[in-house]
Amino acid sequence: MNEKKLLKLIAGGATLALAGLGYLVWSEYDALDQARTNVAGIRTQIDTARKQLGGLAAIEKDVIVLRETEEAIKEILPDDKDLNEFVRVLQRFAQDTEVAFTQVKRKELNAGKKAASEAFEKVAYEISLEGDAFQTLAFLDRVESHTRFLRVPNIQLSASSRRTIEERGAPRHKVKLEIETFVYKPQADVAPIKIESYERKRELLLGEIAKRRQALAVVTYQYRGPRGRRDPWVDPRVPAGDQQGSTVPIQEQQRIVDGLVERMGVIKRTWEAARKADTMVSRMMLRSELDQLIVELEEETRRVQAERLVSFPMAERRMQVEVVEQLAVVRDQTVREGGPAGPSVEMLQQVLASMRRQVDGGEPSLAIETYKTIESELASVTSDPERRAIAQQILAANEDAKILRDFQAVAMQIRGVAIEEGRPPVALINGRTLREGDLLGNEMVVRSIRSGEVEFLFRGVVLVRRF
C-alpha cells in the first residue's frame, strides 16, 4: 500500500472518530438538559409536598376536633329512630301547654334528591293547633328549648272570634306552624383515617373541642308566662273587667280557674291509667285515688261557686265548660265502667267525709250539693252491706245539713245575755227576754245560755249561735 492511500485511510478514520465523538458529546448535552428538566420538576414536587406537609397539622387538628364533636352533633340532631318519636314529643308539648292539636303531617320538601355526600337531611312537619296566645307561646318555648335542634320558619294565626270566646270562656286561636329539623346521616362506608399519636394530639386540643361543643349546644331560656298581660289576639270588645262586682281580682280569678282545670287534667289522666291498668290491684288503687280526686275537686268547685270567687264571664264560662261539665262526664263514666253497680266504697267514703267536713265548717248548702251529686246512685248499692251502711250515713249527713241550713236561715238577733249567780240566765233574742227551756218560734227551744253563745234544740239536734 502506498503512502497516499494510507493517509486517506487515516483521514477517513479520524473523520469517523470525530463524528462519533461529536455524536457522543451531543447526546450527553441532551441528557444533561433532560436531567435539568427532571430536577426542576422534582424541586416543584418537593415544594408542593412541603406545603402539603405544612398544612397537615391543621388538617389533623380539624379532623380530631370534628371527630370529638360528632357526638354533640348527634345529640342535637335526631336520627331516624328519633324522628319516629317526633310526633309523640310534640303531643307531649301540647299536653304540657294545654294547646289542642288539630292536624300533624309530614311536609314533602321539593328540594330534589339529597346528594350522596351530604350528611344532613332537612325534615319538616306542618302542625295545626288551637290555644290562647300564652299557651301557644309556651308551646313554641318547648319547641325552641328542646334538646334537639328545632326551628319554626313559618307561623300563621287566625284569632278566635268574640262569640267563640264568650261561649267557651277562653280564646282558642287557630295557629299553623311549620317545624323543621335536620337528620344527621354520616357516610357509613367511609373508613376513618388513622392519625398517629391520636390520644396525645386530642389532649392538646381539649380546649378547642370544648368550645366547639358549647357552640353546638341548643340555647334555651325560661318562658315566664303572661305575667298579667292580656291576650293580644283577643277582640278588645270582650269584657276585660268583672261586671259582677266580685272582690277577687280578675287575674286571681283566672288563676283559680287554671288550678281547677289543672286538677281536672290530673283526674282525666288517672282515669285513663285506671282503664289501662294491667292488674286488678293496680286498677283498684287507681280507682280509689280517682274517687278521692273527683270528690275533692267537686267540693272545691262548689266552694268557689258558693263564695262567688269567680264571676268574671270568661273565667266563669271556662270553669263551667272545662271543669264542671267534664267532672260530670268522668263521674258518669266511672259509674258505668266501674264494675259493681253504683259508686265504689272509696267514693262513698270520700263523699261522706266531704259532707261532714262541710257541715262542721258551717257550710250546709255545700254538703247538700255534694249529696245531690250521688243521690241518684245510692239506690244501686242496697245489695252490698258495706256500701249500704255508708249510704245510710250519707243520708243522715244530708239530713243534718238540711237542719243546719234551716237553722241558719232563722232570723235571729241576740243582743246579749245576763248571767248572775243564784238566778237563771236570760238572753235578749229578737227583742224578747228568754230563759233556758223557752220556745223561740215553733221548732226551736233555748237549751243553754252561756257567755258569748246560746245553745238551741232544733229538730232534735243541738245547735249553737254565737254573738
Secondary structure, DSSP 8 states (H G I E B T S, - for coil): --HHHHHHHHHHHHHHHHHHHHHHHHHHHHHHHHHHHHHHHHHHHHHHHHHHHHHHHHHHHHHHHHHHHHHHHHHHS--HHHHHTHHHHHHHHHHHHT-EEEEEEEE---S----TT--EEEEEEEEEEEE-HHHHHHHHHHHHTSSS--EEEEEEEE---HHHHHHHSS--EEEEEEEEEEEE---TT------TTHHHHHHHTHHHHHHHHHHHS---------TT---TTS-TTS--S-TT--SS-HHHHHHHHHHHHHHHHHHHHHHHHHHH-SSHHHHHHHHHHHHHHHHHHHHHHHHHHHTT---SHHHHHHHIIIIIHHHHHHHHHHHHHSSSSS--HHHHHHHHHHHHHHHHTT-HHHHHHHHHHHHTTGGGGTTSHHHHHHHHHHHHHHHHHHHHHHHHHS---EEEEE--TTS--EEEETTEEEETT-EETTTEEEEEEETTEEEEEETTEEEEEE-
